[in-house]
Amino acid sequence: MKVSFHGHSVVKLEVNGTNILIDPFISGNGMTDLFVDNVKPDVILLTHGHNDHVGDTVQLAKANDALVVAPFELATYLSWQGLNTHPMHIGGAHEFGFGKVKLTQAFHGSSYTEEEDKRIIYTGMPAGILFSTEGKTIYHAGDTALFSDMKLIGEQNDIDLAFLPIGDNFTMGPDDAIIAAKWLRAKRVVPIHYNTFPVIEQDGIAFSKKVAPGEGIVMNAGDTIEL
């Protein structure tokens, strides 16, 4: 499995010819190396409904006939936009042909903002994602505060790679993310959701040095890890 990071919270997985995108915020994302017209996902996984995570999902899914996997309310809303969706909810898991997806808790909000109409649409509970395939497990925490059940997630799963937000203000900051990394016991930890906007500017390198030796990794947009 090939795992690449593309700025903010955008993660791409390549599994046996299947291209999977997590939280494809591309348009308006000054930290990404991707261009919407060049991205060809087969599957899109969404953690929650905020615009900087749903991003270009509708355009990408329609252009590529991609399956969208998301928490129930968000999946329902996107199905009304004509997308092929698979709804899930926290604690639930499903075996797809490309791997196993399980949704975990995340302490945050989840809504889609329609700027022109000044309307906020509630999109259910936010989530984190545990993705397992080929004997490897990836944890994408989505947007979340630190919560003690991360200990349970770490105890129940052998996590090879964890993506944790460190931006503070909207999510946990670096200090809490260090605790999360310890509780999750992931073999490698990548900071995400930082430096995209001034209010979430953080030092990813400083964070990675505080994670247990050899476990913290800073990935720049386009960097890839083979698992």
C-alpha positions as CSV (number, residue, x, y, z in Angstrom):
1,M,0.0,0.0,0.0
2,K,1.2,3.5,-1.0
3,V,0.2,6.4,1.3
4,S,0.7,10.0,0.3
5,F,0.0,13.3,2.0
6,H,-1.3,16.3,0.1
7,G,-1.6,19.2,2.5
8,H,-4.1,20.1,5.3
9,S,-5.9,16.7,5.9
10,V,-5.8,15.3,2.4
11,V,-4.4,11.7,2.3
12,K,-4.3,9.4,-0.7
13,L,-4.1,5.6,-0.5
14,E,-3.2,3.4,-3.4
15,V,-4.3,-0.2,-2.8
16,N,-4.1,-2.8,-5.6
17,G,-5.0,-0.4,-8.3
18,T,-7.7,1.4,-6.2
19,N,-7.1,5.1,-5.6
20,I,-8.6,6.3,-2.3
21,L,-8.8,9.9,-1.2
22,I,-9.5,11.0,2.4
23,D,-11.0,14.5,2.9
24,P,-10.2,15.9,-0.6
25,F,-9.9,19.6,0.2
26,I,-8.1,20.7,-3.0
27,S,-9.7,24.0,-4.3
28,G,-8.7,26.8,-2.0
29,N,-6.1,24.7,-0.2
30,G,-2.8,26.6,-0.5
31,M,-0.9,23.7,1.0
32,T,-1.8,21.0,-1.6
33,D,0.1,19.9,-4.6
34,L,-3.0,18.4,-6.2
35,F,-5.2,19.8,-9.0
36,V,-8.8,18.7,-9.2
37,D,-8.7,17.9,-12.9
38,N,-5.7,15.6,-12.4
39,V,-7.1,13.6,-9.5
40,K,-8.9,10.3,-10.3
41,P,-10.3,8.7,-7.1
42,D,-12.2,5.4,-7.1
43,V,-13.2,6.0,-3.5
44,I,-13.5,9.0,-1.3
45,L,-13.6,8.7,2.5
46,L,-14.9,11.6,4.6
47,T,-14.4,12.3,8.3
48,H,-17.0,15.1,8.6
49,G,-18.9,17.7,6.8
50,H,-16.8,20.9,7.1
51,N,-15.9,22.5,3.8
52,D,-12.2,22.1,4.4
53,H,-12.7,18.3,4.5
54,V,-15.6,17.6,2.1
55,G,-13.7,20.0,-0.3
56,D,-14.1,18.9,-3.9
57,T,-15.9,15.7,-3.2
58,V,-19.0,16.4,-5.3
59,Q,-17.0,17.3,-8.4
60,L,-14.5,14.5,-8.0
61,A,-17.1,11.8,-7.3
62,K,-19.2,12.8,-10.3
63,A,-16.3,13.1,-12.7
64,N,-14.9,9.7,-11.7
65,D,-18.0,7.7,-10.6
66,A,-16.3,7.4,-7.2
67,L,-17.9,5.7,-4.2
68,V,-18.2,8.1,-1.2
69,V,-18.0,6.6,2.3
70,A,-19.1,9.0,5.0
71,P,-21.0,9.3,8.3
72,F,-24.8,8.7,7.7
73,E,-26.1,12.2,7.6
74,L,-23.3,13.5,5.5
75,A,-23.6,10.5,3.1
76,T,-27.4,11.2,2.9
77,Y,-26.8,14.8,2.0
78,L,-24.3,13.9,-0.6
79,S,-26.5,11.3,-2.1
80,W,-29.1,14.0,-2.7
81,Q,-26.4,15.7,-4.8
82,G,-26.4,12.6,-7.1
83,L,-23.4,10.8,-5.6
84,N,-23.0,7.1,-5.0
85,T,-22.6,6.9,-1.2
86,H,-22.1,4.3,1.5
87,P,-23.3,5.5,4.9
88,M,-21.7,4.4,8.1
89,H,-21.5,5.5,11.7
90,I,-19.2,5.6,14.7
91,G,-18.2,2.2,15.9
92,G,-19.3,0.5,12.7
93,A,-17.0,-1.2,10.3
94,H,-17.5,-2.5,6.8
95,E,-15.4,-4.7,4.5
96,F,-15.1,-3.3,1.0
97,G,-13.2,-4.8,-1.9
98,F,-10.4,-2.4,-1.3
99,G,-10.1,-2.8,2.5
100,K,-11.9,-2.5,5.8
101,V,-13.2,0.9,7.0
102,K,-14.2,1.6,10.6
103,L,-15.3,4.9,12.0
104,T,-14.1,6.1,15.4
105,Q,-15.2,8.9,17.7
106,A,-14.0,12.4,17.0
107,F,-14.8,15.4,19.2
108,H,-15.5,18.2,16.9
109,G,-18.4,19.6,14.8
110,S,-19.8,18.5,11.5
111,S,-21.8,20.8,9.2
112,Y,-21.7,21.9,5.6
113,T,-21.8,25.7,4.9
114,E,-23.5,27.1,1.9
115,E,-21.9,30.5,1.7
116,E,-24.2,32.1,-0.9
117,D,-27.4,31.2,1.1
118,K,-25.7,31.8,4.5
119,R,-26.9,28.4,5.5
120,I,-25.3,25.8,7.7
121,I,-26.5,22.2,7.2
122,Y,-26.0,19.7,10.0
123,T,-24.2,16.6,8.8
124,G,-24.2,14.4,11.8
125,M,-21.4,13.3,14.1
126,P,-17.7,13.8,13.1
127,A,-15.5,10.7,12.9
128,G,-12.0,9.4,12.6
129,I,-11.2,6.6,10.2
130,L,-9.4,3.3,10.8
131,F,-8.5,1.8,7.4
132,S,-7.0,-1.7,7.2
133,T,-5.8,-3.7,4.3
134,E,-2.9,-6.1,3.4
135,G,-2.2,-6.5,7.1
136,K,-1.6,-2.8,7.7
137,T,-3.7,-0.3,9.6
138,I,-3.9,3.5,9.1
139,Y,-5.7,5.9,11.5
140,H,-6.8,9.3,10.2
141,A,-8.2,11.1,13.3
142,G,-10.1,13.7,11.3
143,D,-10.6,16.9,13.3
144,T,-10.7,16.2,17.0
145,A,-9.8,17.2,20.5
146,L,-7.8,14.8,22.6
147,F,-10.1,12.1,24.2
148,S,-9.3,9.3,26.5
149,D,-10.7,6.6,24.3
150,M,-7.7,7.0,22.0
151,K,-6.1,4.7,24.6
152,L,-8.7,2.1,23.6
153,I,-8.2,2.6,19.9
154,G,-4.5,2.0,20.5
155,E,-5.1,-1.1,22.5
156,Q,-7.5,-2.6,20.0
157,N,-5.6,-1.8,16.9
158,D,-2.0,-2.3,15.7
159,I,-1.7,1.0,14.0
160,D,1.1,1.4,11.5
161,L,0.6,5.0,10.6
162,A,-1.5,7.7,12.3
163,F,-2.4,11.1,11.0
164,L,-3.1,13.5,13.8
165,P,-4.3,17.2,13.7
166,I,-2.0,19.6,15.6
167,G,-3.3,23.0,14.4
168,D,-4.9,24.0,17.8
169,N,-7.9,26.4,17.8
170,F,-10.2,24.1,15.9
171,T,-8.6,20.8,16.9
172,M,-6.1,19.5,19.5
173,G,-2.8,21.3,19.5
174,P,0.7,19.9,19.5
175,D,0.8,19.2,23.2
176,D,-2.4,17.2,23.2
177,A,-1.4,15.5,20.0
178,I,1.8,14.2,21.7
179,I,-0.4,12.6,24.3
180,A,-2.6,11.1,21.6
181,A,0.4,9.6,19.8
182,K,1.5,8.0,23.1
183,W,-2.0,6.5,23.7
184,L,-2.4,5.3,20.1
185,R,1.0,3.5,20.1
186,A,1.2,4.0,16.3
187,K,4.5,3.0,14.7
188,R,4.7,6.3,12.9
189,V,2.8,9.6,13.4
190,V,2.3,12.4,10.9
191,P,1.0,15.8,11.9
192,I,-1.9,17.2,9.7
193,H,-4.4,20.1,9.8
194,Y,-1.8,22.9,10.4
195,N,-0.3,25.9,8.6
196,T,-3.2,26.0,6.1
197,F,-4.5,29.2,7.7
198,P,-2.8,31.7,10.0
199,V,-4.9,30.7,13.0
200,I,-3.6,27.1,12.8
201,E,0.1,27.8,12.2
202,Q,2.3,25.3,14.0
203,D,5.8,23.8,13.8
204,G,5.4,20.3,12.5
205,I,9.1,19.5,12.8
206,A,9.1,20.5,16.5
207,F,6.1,18.3,17.1
208,S,7.7,15.3,15.3
209,K,10.8,15.6,17.5
210,K,8.6,15.4,20.7
211,V,7.0,12.1,19.5
212,A,8.8,9.0,20.7
213,P,12.1,8.6,18.9
214,G,11.7,7.4,15.3
215,E,7.9,7.7,15.3
216,G,7.3,11.3,14.4
217,I,7.4,12.1,10.6
218,V,6.7,15.4,8.8
219,M,5.2,14.8,5.4
220,N,5.2,17.6,2.9
221,A,2.6,17.8,0.1
222,G,3.4,14.9,-2.3
223,D,5.5,12.9,0.1
224,T,4.8,9.1,0.0
225,I,5.3,6.2,2.4
226,E,5.2,2.6,1.4
227,L,3.6,0.2,3.9
